[in-house]
Amino acid sequence: MSVLISSEEEISSPGVLSQETIEKMGAEVERLTKLKARRLKEIFMKKRLELEEICKTAHIEPDAITAPEQTNEMIDSGMLDPSELLAN
């Protein structure tokens, strides 16, 4: 994946990038996107457990809308961006 560390001048000339290289880069972007989503889901689950503990201590029911099962389904389907979820 040496293209990832190439300067813009090295790859901006016509014909420098082969179709194979472009496809490899596309696959790498997809892999990193999936990794990001997986990590964000892990962080969300950790924060959700912390919230549940706080709610238990305060004798409050956590919001059912943010139930882990529902949230994971929404993230997996693409209906919910994990980055936005953590920001909220």
C-alpha atoms as an extended CHARMM CRD file, in Angstrom:
* protein
*
        88  EXT
         1         1  MET       CA              0.0000000000        0.0000000000        0.0000000000  PROA      1               0.0000000000
         2         2  SER       CA              2.8260000000        2.3690000000       -0.8160000000  PROA      2               0.0000000000
         3         3  VAL       CA              0.3420000000        4.7120000000       -2.4910000000  PROA      3               0.0000000000
         4         4  LEU       CA             -0.9370000000        5.6280000000        0.9630000000  PROA      4               0.0000000000
         5         5  ILE       CA              2.3900000000        7.2480000000        1.7900000000  PROA      5               0.0000000000
         6         6  SER       CA              2.9750000000        8.8290000000       -1.6280000000  PROA      6               0.0000000000
         7         7  SER       CA              2.8350000000       12.5780000000       -2.0500000000  PROA      7               0.0000000000
         8         8  GLU       CA              0.1280000000       14.1850000000       -4.1500000000  PROA      8               0.0000000000
         9         9  GLU       CA              2.6620000000       15.0950000000       -6.8400000000  PROA      9               0.0000000000
        10        10  GLU       CA              3.7030000000       11.4380000000       -7.1680000000  PROA      10              0.0000000000
        11        11  ILE       CA              0.1840000000       10.1960000000       -7.8610000000  PROA      11              0.0000000000
        12        12  SER       CA             -1.5690000000       13.0910000000       -9.5860000000  PROA      12              0.0000000000
        13        13  SER       CA             -0.1360000000       12.5270000000      -13.0750000000  PROA      13              0.0000000000
        14        14  PRO       CA             -2.4610000000       10.7660000000      -15.5320000000  PROA      14              0.0000000000
        15        15  GLY       CA             -1.9040000000        7.0080000000      -15.7670000000  PROA      15              0.0000000000
        16        16  VAL       CA              0.1530000000        6.7310000000      -12.5770000000  PROA      16              0.0000000000
        17        17  LEU       CA             -2.4770000000        4.7780000000      -10.6440000000  PROA      17              0.0000000000
        18        18  SER       CA             -3.4690000000        1.4320000000      -12.0890000000  PROA      18              0.0000000000
        19        19  GLN       CA             -6.9840000000        0.0360000000      -11.7820000000  PROA      19              0.0000000000
        20        20  GLU       CA             -5.5700000000       -2.6000000000       -9.4290000000  PROA      20              0.0000000000
        21        21  THR       CA             -4.0720000000        0.0580000000       -7.1450000000  PROA      21              0.0000000000
        22        22  ILE       CA             -7.3430000000        1.9970000000       -7.0950000000  PROA      22              0.0000000000
        23        23  GLU       CA             -9.2520000000       -1.1810000000       -6.2250000000  PROA      23              0.0000000000
        24        24  LYS       CA             -6.7700000000       -1.9750000000       -3.4300000000  PROA      24              0.0000000000
        25        25  MET       CA             -7.2150000000        1.5170000000       -2.0230000000  PROA      25              0.0000000000
        26        26  GLY       CA            -10.9970000000        1.1330000000       -2.2040000000  PROA      26              0.0000000000
        27        27  ALA       CA            -10.7510000000       -2.1520000000       -0.3220000000  PROA      27              0.0000000000
        28        28  GLU       CA             -8.5180000000       -0.5350000000        2.3020000000  PROA      28              0.0000000000
        29        29  VAL       CA            -10.9670000000        2.3340000000        2.7740000000  PROA      29              0.0000000000
        30        30  GLU       CA            -13.7930000000       -0.1780000000        3.2070000000  PROA      30              0.0000000000
        31        31  ARG       CA            -11.7560000000       -2.1850000000        5.7350000000  PROA      31              0.0000000000
        32        32  LEU       CA            -10.9440000000        0.9400000000        7.7330000000  PROA      32              0.0000000000
        33        33  THR       CA            -14.5730000000        2.0780000000        7.6480000000  PROA      33              0.0000000000
        34        34  LYS       CA            -15.7130000000       -1.2660000000        9.0540000000  PROA      34              0.0000000000
        35        35  LEU       CA            -12.9780000000       -1.1510000000       11.6930000000  PROA      35              0.0000000000
        36        36  LYS       CA            -14.0620000000        2.3510000000       12.7090000000  PROA      36              0.0000000000
        37        37  ALA       CA            -17.7040000000        1.2650000000       13.0130000000  PROA      37              0.0000000000
        38        38  ARG       CA            -16.7290000000       -1.7780000000       15.0810000000  PROA      38              0.0000000000
        39        39  ARG       CA            -14.5790000000        0.2960000000       17.4350000000  PROA      39              0.0000000000
        40        40  LEU       CA            -17.2500000000        2.9600000000       17.8140000000  PROA      40              0.0000000000
        41        41  LYS       CA            -19.7980000000        0.2420000000       18.6660000000  PROA      41              0.0000000000
        42        42  GLU       CA            -17.4250000000       -1.0600000000       21.3260000000  PROA      42              0.0000000000
        43        43  ILE       CA            -17.0410000000        2.4300000000       22.7890000000  PROA      43              0.0000000000
        44        44  PHE       CA            -20.8050000000        2.9280000000       22.6920000000  PROA      44              0.0000000000
        45        45  MET       CA            -21.3910000000       -0.3470000000       24.5380000000  PROA      45              0.0000000000
        46        46  LYS       CA            -18.8760000000        0.6420000000       27.2060000000  PROA      46              0.0000000000
        47        47  LYS       CA            -20.5570000000        4.0260000000       27.6550000000  PROA      47              0.0000000000
        48        48  ARG       CA            -23.9740000000        2.3440000000       27.7170000000  PROA      48              0.0000000000
        49        49  LEU       CA            -22.8560000000        0.0520000000       30.5540000000  PROA      49              0.0000000000
        50        50  GLU       CA            -21.5370000000        3.0660000000       32.4670000000  PROA      50              0.0000000000
        51        51  LEU       CA            -24.8810000000        4.8130000000       31.9690000000  PROA      51              0.0000000000
        52        52  GLU       CA            -26.7910000000        1.7500000000       33.1690000000  PROA      52              0.0000000000
        53        53  GLU       CA            -24.6700000000        1.6520000000       36.3320000000  PROA      53              0.0000000000
        54        54  ILE       CA            -25.3290000000        5.3350000000       36.9930000000  PROA      54              0.0000000000
        55        55  CYS       CA            -29.0420000000        4.7940000000       36.4180000000  PROA      55              0.0000000000
        56        56  LYS       CA            -29.0630000000        1.8160000000       38.7720000000  PROA      56              0.0000000000
        57        57  THR       CA            -27.3800000000        3.8540000000       41.4890000000  PROA      57              0.0000000000
        58        58  ALA       CA            -29.8740000000        6.6960000000       40.9780000000  PROA      58              0.0000000000
        59        59  HSD       CA            -32.8420000000        4.2740000000       40.7560000000  PROA      59              0.0000000000
        60        60  ILE       CA            -33.6820000000        5.4490000000       37.2280000000  PROA      60              0.0000000000
        61        61  GLU       CA            -34.5730000000        3.3150000000       34.2170000000  PROA      61              0.0000000000
        62        62  PRO       CA            -32.2440000000        3.8880000000       31.2310000000  PROA      62              0.0000000000
        63        63  ASP       CA            -33.8870000000        5.0480000000       28.0100000000  PROA      63              0.0000000000
        64        64  ALA       CA            -35.1750000000        1.9800000000       26.1450000000  PROA      64              0.0000000000
        65        65  ILE       CA            -34.5980000000        3.7070000000       22.7940000000  PROA      65              0.0000000000
        66        66  THR       CA            -30.8530000000        3.3070000000       23.2960000000  PROA      66              0.0000000000
        67        67  ALA       CA            -31.0540000000       -0.4050000000       24.1170000000  PROA      67              0.0000000000
        68        68  PRO       CA            -27.8940000000       -2.1100000000       22.8270000000  PROA      68              0.0000000000
        69        69  GLU       CA            -29.7560000000       -4.5530000000       20.5830000000  PROA      69              0.0000000000
        70        70  GLN       CA            -31.7100000000       -1.8170000000       18.8240000000  PROA      70              0.0000000000
        71        71  THR       CA            -28.7030000000        0.4310000000       18.5200000000  PROA      71              0.0000000000
        72        72  ASN       CA            -26.5020000000       -2.3230000000       17.0520000000  PROA      72              0.0000000000
        73        73  GLU       CA            -29.1830000000       -3.1720000000       14.4890000000  PROA      73              0.0000000000
        74        74  MET       CA            -29.4790000000        0.4730000000       13.4710000000  PROA      74              0.0000000000
        75        75  ILE       CA            -25.7020000000        0.8420000000       13.1480000000  PROA      75              0.0000000000
        76        76  ASP       CA            -25.3850000000       -2.3840000000       11.1430000000  PROA      76              0.0000000000
        77        77  SER       CA            -28.1900000000       -1.3460000000        8.7880000000  PROA      77              0.0000000000
        78        78  GLY       CA            -26.5760000000        2.0490000000        8.2030000000  PROA      78              0.0000000000
        79        79  MET       CA            -29.5410000000        3.9410000000        9.6640000000  PROA      79              0.0000000000
        80        80  LEU       CA            -27.3690000000        5.3430000000       12.4380000000  PROA      80              0.0000000000
        81        81  ASP       CA            -23.8290000000        6.6850000000       12.2780000000  PROA      81              0.0000000000
        82        82  PRO       CA            -21.8580000000        5.5460000000       15.3460000000  PROA      82              0.0000000000
        83        83  SER       CA            -19.9560000000        8.8540000000       15.3920000000  PROA      83              0.0000000000
        84        84  GLU       CA            -23.2060000000       10.7950000000       15.7360000000  PROA      84              0.0000000000
        85        85  LEU       CA            -24.3910000000        8.4330000000       18.4420000000  PROA      85              0.0000000000
        86        86  LEU       CA            -21.3150000000        9.0310000000       20.5610000000  PROA      86              0.0000000000
        87        87  ALA       CA            -21.5370000000       12.7750000000       19.9960000000  PROA      87              0.0000000000
        88        88  ASN       CA            -25.0530000000       12.7700000000       21.4540000000  PROA      88              0.0000000000
